[in-house]
Amino acid sequence: MVYHSFNSVEDDPHNYYPPEFLNTLTPNGLPPHMLKLKINCPIILLRNIDPANGLCNDTRLVVRGFQKNAIDAEIVVGQYSGTRVFLPRIPLCRSDDDMFPFSFKRKQFPVKLSFAMTINKSQGQTIPNVGIYLPEPIFSHGQLYVALSRATATSNIKALTGTHDVSKQKNKKTTTDDTYTKGEKKKKEKEDQYMRDIYEKYCLQGSPNKI
């Protein structure tokens, strides 16, 4: 099933921005102009529609059916897991309009395909089985903690890591230690060692939990 959006620009009486041009835009946080979905495909909600009934931003669902102006979906995580809902088309605007010199509005279903999600998007969710893909070293200790703590048990975590050139890391000049006092350095070293232990347990190649 393919759903097309209705795009418009506010205060454009001379039609400087034709629909053909607006259809090519896909700003962050908005669904695409041409939304292609299939039965049983995973999607993620992009807006708070009905928080009291589990339809919050970043809620993951599975498509169960299609209608002309609604999508039949099932919530797959959280307290309302298994609940069937109907998602309508709604007008969507970017919260940050600095990207374009005009106010852009798109009327579309507030969902995107979601076969995977970023670590930031997964924050606050409980996922039965977690697969973590790390082609590059993790950005910060907190991100690794968030990714590993999504699962309910360590046996349900799988991690796939990419190759990392250690020699480049050694040759890289670092001056951050100069900004720490002795106490702060000691605390930072303990935190680094703790996160290294976690990383080696779940993410290093050769781990029994590695894909």
N, C-alpha and C positions, 0 to 999 in steps of 0.2 A: 504494500500500500504506500502511495506517495501523497503527502499533504503539502500544498503550496501555501506560502504565507501571503499576507496583504501588507505591503510596505507603504509608508507615507512619510512626508516631511512637514513639520509644522511651519506655518508662515512662509509658504513657497507659492505665491499666486502666479508667478511667471513660469512655473514648472522648470526650474533650473536643474532639478534632479529627477530625471525620468524614472519610472518603475524598473526599467531594464537595468539601470545602473544600481538602484537600491537592492535589487534581487541578488546582485553579486556580493553584497556585503554580509559578513558574518562576524560581528563584533563579539568579544569575549562576554560570556554570560547570557547570550541570546541563542535560540535555536536556529538552525540553518533555514534558508528560504525553501529548499526542497527537502522535506523530512521523509526519509525512506525507512519504513519499519516492516517487520514481519511478525507473525504469530510466535510467541515464546521468546522474543528477543528482549534482552535486558535494557532498561532505560533508567535515567536519573532525572528527578524533578529539579527544575531550575528556579522555582519560586515557592513561597509559602501560599498555598491555596486554602487549606483548611487544617491548621495545626491541631485543632481539637480532635480531629479524626485521623491524624497521622500523615496528612499531606503537607509536609514541610520541605523546605529547601534541602537538597541533597538526599532525599528519600529515594531508595532504589525500588524499582517495580519491574514486573514482567508483563509484556503485552499479551492479552488474552483474546482480544477481538477488536474490530474496527466498525465505526459508524461514520456517517457523513460529517457530523460536527462534534464527535466525541471519540475518545480512545478508551476501550475497556481494558483496565489493567489490574494487576494484583500486587499488593505490597508484599515484599519478601523479607523485610528485616524489621526488628523492633517489636514494640508492644502490639502493633496492628498487623503483624505478619499474617498473610492469608486473606486479608480483607480485599474484596473486589470494589473498585472505584471507577468512576467515569471522569476523565480529564477533558475539560473544554478548551476551546481556543480563547486566549485572552490577549489584550494589548500589552506589549512589553516594550519598555524603554531602558536604555542604559542609565545606571546611576551616575556614571561619569561621562559627560558629554564632550570632554575635551578632545576626544579622538577625532571628531568630525566638526566641521564648521557649521553644522546644522543640527536640529533636534530630530533624531531618527526614531521612528516608531514602527514596530513589527507586530502584527496580529498572527499568532501561531500557537500551536500546542507547546506549553512550557517544558519540553522534555528533550533529551539528547540520548543517543545510544551510549551505553555504559558497560562495555565488556571489561573495562578496567577503570580505575580512578587514581587520582594523585593521593599522596599521603595526607595532604591538607584536607582534601574532600572527605577522607575516611575518618577524620577525627570525630570522636564521640559515638561512633557506630560499633556494634558488636557483630562480628562476622564469624560464622562457624568454621570456615576453612579459608586460610589466608595464603595467597601466593605473592611474594614480594620480588619485584624485578629491579635490580640495582646494577645497571650497566656502568655507573660511575659511583665513586664513594659518596656516602650519604652527606647531605648538606650540613647537618648539625646533629648533635647528640639527641636533641629533643625529637627530631623527625624519626630517627631510628626507634626510639622508645614508643612513639605513637604507632608506627607501623607494626611493631612486634606485639603491642598490647591490644590489638583489635581482636585477636583470636581468644577463644575460651580455654585453650590448652596448648602447651608447647608442641604436642604431637600433631596439631592441626596447622602448623606453620611450615611453609616451604619457601626457600629463598634461592634465587638465581642471581649470581653476581657476575660481573664482567671482569676482564683482565685489567689489572692496574699496574702501571709502570712505577715500581718503587724507586728506581734510580732518579726519575724526574722529581719525585717528591723530596728526595734527599738533597738534590741540587738546588731546590727552590729556596730562596732566601726568606726567612721568616723573622719578623721583628716584633711580633706580638708579645713575646715573653718579657720584653723590656718594659711593658706597661703594667706588669703585675708586681705586687709586693711579694715578700717571701711567703707570707701566709696564704695569699691568693694563689701563688704558684703551686704550693703544696696541695691546696684544695682542688685546683685544676688538674694536677697530676692524678689525684685519686679518682676524679670524675672520668678522666681519659682512660685510666686503667679499667674502671668498671664498664665503660662502654665498649672497650676493646674486648673484654671477656664475653660480653653479650654478642658482639659482632662475630667473634670466633666461634661461638656456640651455634649460631643460627645461619650465618651468612657465608663463612669461608668455604672454599671448595674442599670437598672431601667430607663435609659434615653429613651425618646420617639423615638430616632433614632437608638436604639440598635436593632440588629437582634434578 
